[in-house]
Amino acid sequence: MKKILFLALLLGMGSGGVFAQTAPAEKVTAVYFGSPYCGHCQHLEREFLAGFIERNREKMDLIKVDVTQDNLAFMEALKEYGAEFPGTPAMAIGGEFLMGYPQEIGERADLAVAKAVQNGEKTRVKILSGTEQTPVQKTAAKTSAVSRNVSKKTAEKPNDASLDKPSAEQNILSPKFAEDNSARVSAHESVFKRLTFWMITGAGLIDGINPCAFAVIVFFISFLSVYKYTRREMIVVGTSYCAAVFFAYVLLGLGTFKFLYAMQGFYYVMWAVKAGTVLLCAVFLALSIYDFVHYARTKDASGLALQLPAKYKTFIHKVMHAFLKDRQKSVWRLGLAAAAVGFIVSMVEAVCTGQVYLPTIVVVLKEAGEHFWRAAGYLLFYNLMFIVPLAAVFLLALAGYESKTFGGWLKKHLGLTKILMCLVFLVLLAVLIKTW
């Protein structure tokens, strides 16, 4: 009887019957290239990476390479897969190289794993090939992370030297990693929350009384007074002008923000932007201090370093004359003319007011991470605060105050405005350096 059972067992195993066992498919190694300075990488790691690992834990081991520490491995991978642009996040899985999140990686990474396992594809990244420990392999071993389900048998494979014996320096992609990563993202979001209402309010208001912008406001009021605009005409012209200034700066800010937001995956571009902004902030801080000292000593505003160039002032005056000198137009045409003036003046004036606006946009971008619309809301509020001084001047002009009153106020408080500008640049510089 025992012999019969033994023969049946052998026949069952050999014929593919119920006792037959299928050898498990070999895992594919996925290599994820990211950067701690990349907003889209943080987005991916928070929303996608842990689930991606869990879904494919029986099919895949994953190595994480920080391109800021091991850029050579990233460049070699780009060359191997024929990728044209060095953007992050990126992921090499078998024969596919996916770049960008949520589009390519979010949509195709799971399919790429299944395809690689099914077809037996190998990931063509040099840190995974052969047994020789090249300098690139050693660097990657320090900055990589392997799946929590890598078994001892897998770790001892002789044809994968860069993955064997994960050291204490390696970052294991596991539930513990997911928790740590979530904590880092939460800390990042708490930094964004510290970009408070008062900081945005203060930066916008101070930029609004920036001598560059305020001098234009004073000239505009005097222009309306000289041409004897009626109260009704001033209401239409003033409202149109304020609205045009607001929307012009919103378009400038959102355009700049959207461009920089899209560039977050390109490490060197963003590094250059942040470095340039820090440098500009430091220069503007130094020039604001110079202007304050200069004006305190001489009471002469003509020698200030941070002011709208004379040729730009002349151009603005010509634009106002060209569009608004003809009071015979209908009220609606005057409103449209005032809107055109406000838009053109804002574009020209941005050369000066952008000294505060650009660093603010970069700070918002840095703190926002993937929260595009929340950051856009902050920019809208900043610009609302920016036109508050402009709207206040128009209301006071309607109440009977003359342009010389506003000119006198600007001259009397020019030193104070320069101190406030110094504080704005100092705060922006500190935030930019702290979040570098």
Secondary structure in CASP SS format (residue, H / E / C, confidence):
PFRMAT SS
TARGET T0000
AUTHOR 0000-0000-0000
METHOD secondary structure of the structure
MODEL  1
M C 1.00
K H 1.00
K H 1.00
I H 1.00
L H 1.00
F H 1.00
L H 1.00
A H 1.00
L H 1.00
L H 1.00
L H 1.00
G H 1.00
M H 1.00
G H 1.00
S C 1.00
G C 1.00
G C 1.00
V C 1.00
F C 1.00
A C 1.00
Q C 1.00
T C 1.00
A C 1.00
P C 1.00
A C 1.00
E C 1.00
K C 1.00
V E 1.00
T E 1.00
A E 1.00
V E 1.00
Y E 1.00
F E 1.00
G E 1.00
S C 1.00
P C 1.00
Y C 1.00
C C 1.00
G H 1.00
H H 1.00
C H 1.00
Q H 1.00
H H 1.00
L H 1.00
E H 1.00
R H 1.00
E H 1.00
F H 1.00
L H 1.00
A H 1.00
G H 1.00
F H 1.00
I H 1.00
E H 1.00
R H 1.00
N C 1.00
R C 1.00
E C 1.00
K C 1.00
M E 1.00
D E 1.00
L E 1.00
I E 1.00
K E 1.00
V E 1.00
D E 1.00
V C 1.00
T C 1.00
Q C 1.00
D C 1.00
N H 1.00
L H 1.00
A H 1.00
F H 1.00
M H 1.00
E H 1.00
A H 1.00
L H 1.00
K H 1.00
E H 1.00
Y H 1.00
G C 1.00
A C 1.00
E C 1.00
F C 1.00
P C 1.00
G C 1.00
T C 1.00
P C 1.00
A E 1.00
M E 1.00
A E 1.00
I E 1.00
G C 1.00
G C 1.00
E E 1.00
F E 1.00
L E 1.00
M E 1.00
G C 1.00
Y C 1.00
P C 1.00
Q C 1.00
E H 1.00
I H 1.00
G H 1.00
E H 1.00
R H 1.00
A H 1.00
D H 1.00
L H 1.00
A H 1.00
V H 1.00
A H 1.00
K H 1.00
A H 1.00
V H 1.00
Q H 1.00
N H 1.00
G C 1.00
E C 1.00
K C 1.00
T C 1.00
R C 1.00
V C 1.00
K H 1.00
I H 1.00
L H 1.00
S C 1.00
G C 1.00
T C 1.00
E C 1.00
Q C 1.00
T C 1.00
P H 1.00
V H 1.00
Q H 1.00
K H 1.00
T H 1.00
A H 1.00
A H 1.00
K H 1.00
T H 1.00
S C 1.00
A C 1.00
V C 1.00
S E 1.00
R C 1.00
N C 1.00
V C 1.00
S C 1.00
K H 1.00
K H 1.00
T H 1.00
A H 1.00
E C 1.00
K C 1.00
P C 1.00
N C 1.00
D C 1.00
A H 1.00
S H 1.00
L H 1.00
D C 1.00
K C 1.00
P C 1.00
S C 1.00
A C 1.00
E C 1.00
Q C 1.00
N C 1.00
I C 1.00
L E 1.00
S C 1.00
P H 1.00
K H 1.00
F H 1.00
A H 1.00
E H 1.00
D H 1.00
N H 1.00
S H 1.00
A H 1.00
R H 1.00
V H 1.00
S H 1.00
A H 1.00
H H 1.00
E H 1.00
S H 1.00
V H 1.00
F H 1.00
K H 1.00
R C 1.00
L C 1.00
T C 1.00
F H 1.00
W H 1.00
M H 1.00
I H 1.00
T H 1.00
G H 1.00
A H 1.00
G H 1.00
L H 1.00
I H 1.00
D H 1.00
G H 1.00
I C 1.00
N C 1.00
P H 1.00
C H 1.00
A H 1.00
F H 1.00
A H 1.00
V H 1.00
I H 1.00
V H 1.00
F H 1.00
F H 1.00
I H 1.00
S H 1.00
F H 1.00
L H 1.00
S H 1.00
V H 1.00
Y C 1.00
K C 1.00
Y C 1.00
T C 1.00
R H 1.00
R H 1.00
E H 1.00
M H 1.00
I H 1.00
V H 1.00
V H 1.00
G H 1.00
T H 1.00
S H 1.00
Y H 1.00
C H 1.00
A H 1.00
A H 1.00
V H 1.00
F H 1.00
F H 1.00
A H 1.00
Y H 1.00
V H 1.00
L H 1.00
L H 1.00
G H 1.00
L H 1.00
G H 1.00
T H 1.00
F H 1.00
K H 1.00
F H 1.00
L H 1.00
Y H 1.00
A H 1.00
M H 1.00
Q H 1.00
G H 1.00
F C 1.00
Y H 1.00
Y H 1.00
V H 1.00
M H 1.00
W H 1.00
A H 1.00
V H 1.00
K H 1.00
A H 1.00
G H 1.00
T H 1.00
V H 1.00
L H 1.00
L H 1.00
C H 1.00
A H 1.00
V H 1.00
F H 1.00
L H 1.00
A H 1.00
L H 1.00
S H 1.00
I H 1.00
Y H 1.00
D H 1.00
F H 1.00
V H 1.00
H H 1.00
Y H 1.00
A H 1.00
R H 1.00
T H 1.00
K C 1.00
D C 1.00
A H 1.00
S H 1.00
G H 1.00
L C 1.00
A C 1.00
L C 1.00
Q C 1.00
L C 1.00
P C 1.00
A H 1.00
K H 1.00
Y H 1.00
K H 1.00
T H 1.00
F H 1.00
I H 1.00
H H 1.00
K H 1.00
V H 1.00
M H 1.00
H H 1.00
A H 1.00
F H 1.00
L H 1.00
K C 1.00
D C 1.00
R C 1.00
Q C 1.00
K C 1.00
S C 1.00
V H 1.00
W H 1.00
R H 1.00
L H 1.00
G H 1.00
L H 1.00
A H 1.00
A H 1.00
A H 1.00
A H 1.00
V H 1.00
G H 1.00
F H 1.00
I H 1.00
V H 1.00
S H 1.00
M H 1.00
V H 1.00
E H 1.00
A H 1.00
V H 1.00
C H 1.00
T H 1.00
G H 1.00
Q H 1.00
V H 1.00
Y H 1.00
L H 1.00
P H 1.00
T H 1.00
I H 1.00
V H 1.00
V H 1.00
V H 1.00
L H 1.00
K H 1.00
E H 1.00
A H 1.00
G C 1.00
E C 1.00
H C 1.00
F H 1.00
W H 1.00
R H 1.00
A H 1.00
A H 1.00
G H 1.00
Y H 1.00
L H 1.00
L H 1.00
F H 1.00
Y H 1.00
N H 1.00
L H 1.00
M H 1.00
F H 1.00
I C 1.00
V H 1.00
P H 1.00
L H 1.00
A H 1.00
A H 1.00
V H 1.00
F H 1.00
L H 1.00
L H 1.00
A H 1.00
L H 1.00
A C 1.00
G C 1.00
Y C 1.00
E C 1.00
S H 1.00
K H 1.00
T H 1.00
F H 1.00
G H 1.00
G H 1.00
W H 1.00
L H 1.00
K H 1.00
K H 1.00
H C 1.00
L H 1.00
G H 1.00
L H 1.00
T H 1.00
K H 1.00
I H 1.00
L H 1.00
M H 1.00
C H 1.00
L H 1.00
V H 1.00
F H 1.00
L H 1.00
V H 1.00
L H 1.00
L H 1.00
A H 1.00
V H 1.00
L H 1.00
I H 1.00
K H 1.00
T C 1.00
W C 1.00
END
